[in-house]
């Protein structure tokens, strides 16, 4: 089992990367291409939800 000190060290290295990635993703999602992808994902979600209700799963 990993020691708490080692786990903390790993998390300290990962967190800045996650914060950087989320800031890049947030900026990209505001572009025209990003908006198209967001709309596509929303439509797929709606389709899957409607399909689930129709099938009765």
C-alpha positions, -999 to 999 in steps of 0.1 A, spaced: 0 0 0 12 35 -8 24 57 20 4 89 27 35 110 20 40 94 -14 3 99 -23 5 136 -13 36 140 -35 18 124 -64 -13 146 -60 9 178 -57 23 169 -91 -10 161 -107 -32 190 -95 -14 218 -114 -17 197 -146 -54 193 -141 -59 230 -134 -40 239 -165 -59 215 -187 -93 227 -174 -84 263 -181 -73 254 -216 -106 234 -221 -126 263 -208 -111 287 -232 -114 263 -261 -151 256 -253 -158 294 -259 -145 292 -295 -168 285 -325 -154 249 -329 -157 243 -291 -193 254 -292 -201 230 -320 -186 202 -300 -206 212 -269 -238 213 -289 -230 179 -304 -225 163 -270 -257 179 -257 -277 165 -287 -262 130 -281 -272 132 -245 -307 141 -254 -309 113 -279 -296 87 -255 -321 99 -228 -350 98 -252 -339 64 -265 -338 50 -230 -373 62 -222 -386 48 -255 -370 14 -250 -380 13 -213 -346 4 -200 
